[in-house]
Each structure stands twice: as C-alpha cells, then as structure tokens.
Amino acid sequence: MAVLAFAFTPPAVADKGTDTQALRDAVTAGAIIDHLEEFQAIADANGGTRSAGTSGHVASAVYIENQLKAAGYTPERQYFEYLKFNLESEAFQRLTPTPLTYTADDFAAMTYSGFGEVTAAVTPVDINLVGDRASTSGCEATDFTGFPAGTIALIQRGTCPFNTKAVNAEAAGAVGVIIFNQGDGDDRLARVDGTLGAPAPDNPEVTIPTVGASFAVGEELAGLPGATVRIDVQGNTQPIETFNVLADTAGRADRTVVVGAHLDSVAEGPGINDNGSGSAAILETALQMAELGVTPENRVRFAWWSGEEDGLIGSDYYVAQLSKTELKNHALNLNFDMVASPNPVRFVYDGDGKQLGTSGPNGSGQIEKVFLDYFASQGLATEPTEFDGRSDYFGFIENGIPAGGLFTGAEDIKTAEQAAIYGGMAGVAYDPCYHQACDDIDNIDAAVLEQMADAIAHATLTFAMTQSAVNGTAKGSGSGNLNLEFKGHQAVR
C-alpha cells in the first residue's frame, strides 16, 4: 500500500494531549455536505442508488479516489465477489383451521432462503413455550426424529444459527421452514429479521422457502394442531463483483489505525445518511490531514467498504485477507456508519461493556473513553450503543482488533427522555427514511453532522499520533470475547 510523507508534525503526541483543534476546525459539515451533494448527483444519474455492484457505487468510488489523488494519496481498490440475495415477493398465510393472511409485522423472508411456493401442514420441532423458554429447537438432527416429510417445520429461535436449523429441517424432509422468535425477553418477541447466510463451504445452501416470524405467530401455530399454511418466497441470487477503496498515510505500519465507513447504499435509495454521511466525513478528514501536512506516528488507513448492506461483505473480506502478523499490526478500527440522522442521538459504542454488557476486544474501552472525554469537553451528552454486529467493525472485533465509533441512530424510535436531551421528536425513528428512497440530501441534520465530524477528526488524529497501544501492548493485539448475533441488518442466530 502506498503511503504519504508529510512535513508538518502536530505540536504534541496523544500521550501528552494531542492538540486536534486545527483539524477539527478544518473538517466542517459544509464541506462534508458538498461531498454528499456529489453522492446525490451520482445516485440521480444512476437509477437512484449507489448499491454495491452498480454504476452508482462505482461512480461514488471514482469520486472518492479523485478527491484522494488530488490531495496526494494513492488509493487502491480491493476487489471481491459474492452472491447477492434479491427478494422479489413474500407471502405467508394460515389456511386452516381459520384463514389468516400475515402482515409485515408478523413475518419476513430470511435472506438466502430458498425460493418457491409451498402449502402444507405445520409440524412443531422441539419448541419450548413455558418458563424461561430456553430453546435448542432444530439445532440437532435428532430434533427431527419422527418428523413427517412433506410438512413445514415450525422452529423456535435459540442457541444455534438459523442456517443450522433450516438445513436440518430440509434434511428431514421439510418443504418449508418457519423460525419464530424465542419469546424470552422484550427483544425476542417481534418478527425475526434473519439471514441463512450466503452459500459457502461452511454454510450449506438452503433450497426450501424459509421465513422468520414473531413469537406470537409461532405460539399461535403451535397451539393449532393440524394447521396448514402457505409460504411463498420469490426472488433470485445475483453474482456481484465490487471493491473496497483503501488509502494510507505515512506512519508505523505495525500500529495501523483503520478508519472505515461503508460506501454502498441499499438498492432502494441513494443512501445519503446511510452511509454517505460516514463516507463523506472520513473523506474530509483524510483531505484535511493532507492539507495540514500531518505526519502521523501511526499509519492511518482510510477505508470505504462495499457490500455492507448485503452482510458486511467488504469489511469481512478485508480482515479475512490479513495474515496473523498483519492482524497483530492492526491497532484498532474506528467505524462511522450513519452520523447525520435527522432525528439524532449521539451514540458511542460501549467498548468496555460496562453499560450494556457486551464488550469489544481489549482496548475497545480506551477508544470509547476518547470519544466520551471529547464530547464531555464540549458539553455534549452521549448514550452508549452496543456491539451487536450490525456494522463493519464486526470482522475486526471477531478477530481481536479493538474497535469503536459513532452512530446517530437508524430505525429505532426516539424516546421522550432522549428528545428532552437531544431535541427532535419522541415517538419517531432516529432516521424515518432508513433504507428507503427518501434517504436523500434532505435526510440529514447538519448540526449533529458538525458535532460528529469534529469527534471523528479528534479521534482519528488522537490515535494517529499516540505512542501507546490502546490495549496496553506493544502492537495492539487483542482477543475477542463476543458471540454476536447480527451481520449487517439481519440476525444470524
């Protein structure tokens, strides 16, 4: 990877209190919005989308590359391929004993489901609807002993990956699968938005239609002996060739700081907040570091991932290509996915797990502290958000690399307490246009973007200049302690 050599050294290293004021002053929301307007124009000229594998994504990458080259960087493309799941239609109905058509609140086809239409009786498989509702339903082939072939398996969420449950059901002769939520907590009642995962040597293909459902749907069907249902999942899979864009500064390669954001949008829209905002913010940070002549102590690798919306494909690929030595030479990952939501909260990843219970690898707490201390110095409130595997830090923390970052909210609903602290509207999603065509240039909050951009610039320069590893070791190695349940925006178990 080519590097830059700058002449100017900031007045102090992070260990003595790096002065980040000049960079924060240089990185402005106005300049970031200029980049976002370019992304909007690109989407407008390319069918309204910048999704991976499309001309809109390529044009977005070219814009990033041209900006970097003009600033003196030598960006490189990292190509990869994957199989994309395209859902065209889905339907789920109970036919007997009483007809009922289920709605989008009740069910959703799992990504990488098999395609087809089936009508058959429902057979519950080792489910538990009482007590703590602990469930290993469908996790073992023996769960299907005596299973009547030609029926639809009703399986409860719990313990093992959805792919394992569906593969076991298909092997037992099931013609369809319903995986309903476990019902063992408030976060396990709604419909399951799940994925069976792209076919791979360690992830067998599922060829029968498979849907996720709410706990209420599963509980009701389990209480209706002889119930018959219809499942219809239609779509296709599409081979995608795409690429990440990577650009390096000078600095110690054995303590590389990866500053990343995904560049691809969903197919439904231009993706200006998700995640043009993060992409543009790290671009402007890179440009202004070059403009100021910053010479980092540690190499900063700016990364614009592709394939995030299809399951964190690009960032996972990047980490998968690293040797053991290269993994150890990655000090940390800063991830910025949605930093301008129109009804925002200032979320910081709970790196030490003290507030939400799930910690990142050793050193992630130090990253969190840098953000929290910065916001406190500005008199700005924050809230923790957990490492739930929904963004591109996933591959890093799975491999023991400390991570952290910022987030202003997606489809979840702002509470009255949050509205009192952060402004905006209670009872409304942080981003009402999340994953929709209306995620356009009007779907951003410039004030929170300015605040987040300053924090991004501050953290990037702080870790670029530090002479210490965030986890207290010489080269920033760590060990993961997570059992994550999401990839992208779909549960995997």
Buried (B, 14 or more C-beta within 10 A) or exposed (E): EEBBEBEEEBEEBBEEEBBBBBBBEBBBBEBBBEBBBBBBBBBEEBEBBBBBBBEBBBBBBEBBBEBBEEBBBBBBEBEBEBBBBEBEEBBBBBBEEEEBEBEEEBBBBBBBBBBBEBBBBBBBBBBBBEEEBEBBBBBBBEBBEEBEEEBBBBBBBBBBBBBBBBBBBBEBBBBBBBBBBBBBEEEBEBBBBBBBBBBEEEBBBBBBBBBBBBBBBBBBBBEBEEBBBBBBBBBEBEEBEBBBBBBBBBBBBBBBBBBBBBBBBBBBBBBBBBBBBBBBBBBBBBBBBBEBEBBBBBBBBBBBBBBBBBBBBBBBBBBEEBEEEEBBBBBBBBBBBBBBBBBBBBBBBBBBBEEBEBBBBBBBBBBBBBBBEBBEEEEBEBBBBBBBBBBBBBBBBBBBBBBBBBBBBBEEBBEEEBBEEBBBBEEEBBBBBBBBBBBBBEBBBEEBBBBBBBBBBBBBBBBBBBEBBBBEBEBBBBEBBBEBBBBBBBBBB
